[in-house]
């Protein structure tokens, strides 16, 4: 991506390489980390939706669900309003199963279910930060450890609700924050520094990875005719990070590729 004064612009060639499948109704993308989903004031090629609209010459493009900027993985973009509405309703009605891969700090030794409500944090200077809060929105996440190495755990994460930052908040709540998380990791001021200075030498020394190590691996729609599954292979930067933690880089790859 070419660099601008504020960040990165997507190129048509890059966008094309992210497309997993497309037809006249639906576009399936494997979004890299650090790509903004929603349109921004910096032009159409500064966000995934804007770039896709330009690439497809499409006036209508609906995103039934979104990913945080630093989260990589599978995203669906509907090319007509009717499909977009139906997909969004399916997600809201719990007819869609989501599966993520995360690299968590520390050793998670057994599966754990987190059923803790979330709300805006009242103890943070970061306005968008969430926290486990009694009386907040219901949120449920299941963490399933797959492999441990180098003080980290490769983990399958299955959220059954879709709250903002849910996985990241719940991971931090159980004492295993997502590796590289600037907001829910060791110090939230790292997030503020990143906004002002980017991923500078200070952040490189404080964090093990340049973004939070979270990847949307699969979306499964439960239909009367059977499950419809959309999958995205693990982003290369996250795969490389996990491989760097392994005593033998070849091991563990098959676990990351499990649905």
N, C-alpha and C positions, 0 to 999 in steps of 0.2 A: 504494500500500500504506500502511495506517496505521502510524505509528511507535509503538513501545513503548520501554520503558527499555533493552532489550537489542538491538533491531533492528526488523525489519519483519514485519508479518503480511499474508498473502495474503487478498484478498477474493474472494468467489465470482464477482463480475463480472470481475475480472482473470483469474482462472483460466479462465473461459469463453472469454475473448478469446485465450488461449494455445492452445486446442485446435485442432489441425490436422485431425484426423479421429477418429471413434470408432464402435465397434459393440459388440456384446455380448461380444466377445473382447478387443479391443485399444483402447487410448487412445494417441493420438499427440500430443505436446505440443511447442511451441516455447518452451523454457525461457528466460526472461530471465536476464541476469547478476545475481549477488547473491541468487539464490533457492537455498536449501539443498535438497538432494534428500531426505536421510534424515530420519525423524521426530526431533524434538528434545524437550527437556523443557519447552519453552515452548508446548506445545499443538499440536493438529493443523494449525492454519492457519499455523504457522511454517515448514512444510516442504512441498515439492511432493507427496511421497507422502501425507503426512497430509491436506493440503488436497484431494487427489484422492479419497481415501477418504471424506472428509466429503461432498464434492460429489456423488459417485456413490452414497453410502450403501452402500459396498462393504466387506465384512469382509476380502476377499481382493484384494490388488493386488500384483503382482510387478514389480520393476524389474530387468530382465536385465542392464543396464549403467547406469552412472552418469556424471554430469559433475561436475567440480569446481564449487564454489559460484559462482565468478565466470565460468565458461564458459557461454555461451548456446548454444541450438540444439536440435536434434531429440532427443527422448527417447521411448522406448516404455514403456508400462506395461500389462502383461498382466492381464486380469481373471479368469484362472483359473490354477491351479497348473500344469496340463499345458502350456499355451502358454508360460508363464513359463519352465519348465524347458527346453522345446525351443528357445526363443530364446536362452537362456543357453548351452546346448550349442553352438548354431550359432556364437555369438560365440567361445566358447572353442576351437572346432575350426577357426577361420579361414574360416568360410563367409560371413562378413560383411565387406564393404568399408566403411571409414569415410573420410569426406572432411570436412576442416575448412577454414575460412578463418581466417587469422591476419594481423595487421598486425605485422610484425617491425621492430625498430630497425635502421637502416642499410640499405645497398644490397646485396641478394642478387642477384647478376648471372646466376646459372645454377642449374639444378636441382642438388640435392645429396642424396645418400643418407647417412643417419647410422645406422650399425650399431654401437651402443655399449651395453654392459650397464649396468644401473642398480641401485642399492642405497641404503639409508639413508645420508645424509651423516654422516660422522664429524667434520666440521669445523664443524658448525652448532649453534647453541643452539636452533634450531627442530626439534623432534623429528620432524615429518612431512616434513622436507625430504629430497629425493632428490639423488643425484649420479651422474655417470658413474664406475663403479667396476669394475675388473677382477675377474672372478669373480662379478659380480652377475647379475641376471636379464637374459636376452637381450631386446633392444629394438631395433626398426628403424623408422625414420621417413623418408619422402621429402618434401622441401620443393621446391615448384615456384613460382618467382616469376611473378606475373601482371602487376604494374605497380609502378613506383617513383614516389614523390613526397615532397617535403619531408623527405628523410632517412629515409624508411620504405619498406617493401616489402609490398604486398598479396600474400599467398602462399597457394597451395593446399597443404594438408598432408595426407599420406596415411600414417597409421600402420598397420603390419601386425601389431603387437603392442599390447597394451593395459595397459601398466604405469602405475602412479600417477604423474601429472605428466609423463608421457613426452614429450609434445610440448614442454612448457615447458623441461624439462631439456635436451633435444636442441637446441632453439633457442638457449638460452644457451651450450651447448657449442660451437656453430659461430660464436659471436660475434654472434648476432642475436637477442637475447632478445625475447620477446613484449612489445609496447608495453604499459606500465602494470603489468607484473608486479612485485608488491611483494616476492615471495620470491626469484625468480630473476633479477630485474632489477639495478639499480645497487647496491642495498644491502639486505640481508635485514632490517636493523633497521626498515625501512619497514613490513614485515609486522607486526612486534611493535608498532610505534606504531599501526598501523591497528587491531589488536586492542584496544588500550587507549583510543584516542581517536577512532576512525573516520577518515573521509577528511577530515582537517582541513587548515588552510592550509599546514602544512608539507608534507604529502603532495601537495597541489595544486601546490606549487611544484617538487616533486621528480619528479613523474610526469606524462606527457603525457595520460593517460587514467585515469578513475576505477576501472577494473578491467582485468584482463589482456584484451587484444583477441583473443579466441579464440572461434570459433563453430563448433559441430558442424553442418555444412551438409547432410550426407546419410548415410544408412545404406542399404546395398544388400545384400540377402540373395540369395545364389546358390542358386536352386531348380532342380529338374529341369525345371519348366515354364517357366523363364526368370527373369531378375532381378526382384526385388521391391524397389522403391526408396521410401524415406521421406525427404522433404526439408523443410527449414525455411528460410524466407527470413531473410536477415541481420537481426539485431537492430538496431533503429533507432538506438540510441546508437552502435553500432560503425559503422554506415553513415554517420552524421553526422560521426563522428570522421575517417573516411577522406575524406569529401567536403571537410572543412575543410583537408585537406592538399593538395588538388588546385588547380592554377591555374585550372581551369574545373570547378566543382562537378558539372556534368552528366557529365563524362567519367569512365570507370572503373566506372560503375554496372553496365553490362552484364557486365563481367568478374567482378564480385562475384556476379552471379546465375547464372554458369555452373555446371553440376553438377560 
